[in-house]
Amino acid sequence: MVFREPEAGWWDAQTRATVTVAAVREGDAAWHPEMVMNSLAEIAAGEELLVVFGSNARSVQHAMVADLRSRIPRHEVVAMRVRHRHGDLLRDAAAVERLLDAGNVPVVVTSVSTMHEVTAEIASYLRADRVLRVLRTLAGAELYQVWRRSPAPSLN
């Protein structure tokens, strides 16, 4: 029996595209929605994007989700409600991963009070490359980076 090691380039091809997680509170999305939505659409055009949307409304039908759908018609935007329960969060993170792998843009809707915990746990599960939040400015609202994964050390 002969075992053949894959070519070195094969391992590089197995890596996932850049995964960005954007944490957006409902109040921040309403601050300057045009600026926030444009930024999210721009990210979705070149990277895998997960939006964690903090809202105390029980429904996943939000104007922000509809607006995002209209701005990125080539992607299916899938909204899902997630509660911060440790036993279920792993299952929810796996569902988000399947959505990303299928080329969708998941929008995880969770309560404002648990948004940061849900963002951190799902971003960790996905091994996300970066996490963004909305920063309110005098000029409007923009996404800024709060965390970035360090590149893996080279084995050479």
Stockholm file with secondary structure:
# STOCKHOLM 1.0

chainA/1-156         MVFREPEAGWWDAQTRATVTVAAVREGDAAWHPEMVMNSLAEIAAGEELLVVFGSNARSVQHAMVADLRSRIPRHEVVAMRVRHRHGDLLRDAAAVERLLDAGNVPVVVTSVSTMHEVTAEIASYLRADRVLRVLRTLAGAELYQVWRRSPAPSLN
#=GR chainA/1-156 SS CCCCCCCHHHHHHTSCCCEEEEEEEHHHHHHSHHHHHHHHHHHHHHSEEEEEEECSSSCSCCHHHHHHHHHCTTSCEEEEECCCCHHHHHHHHHHHHHHHHTTCEEEEEECGGGHHHHHHHHHHHHTCSEEEEEEEETTEEEEEEEEECCCCCCCC
#=GC SS_cons         CCCCCCCHHHHHHTSCCCEEEEEEEHHHHHHSHHHHHHHHHHHHHHSEEEEEEECSSSCSCCHHHHHHHHHCTTSCEEEEECCCCHHHHHHHHHHHHHHHHTTCEEEEEECGGGHHHHHHHHHHHHTCSEEEEEEEETTEEEEEEEEECCCCCCCC
//
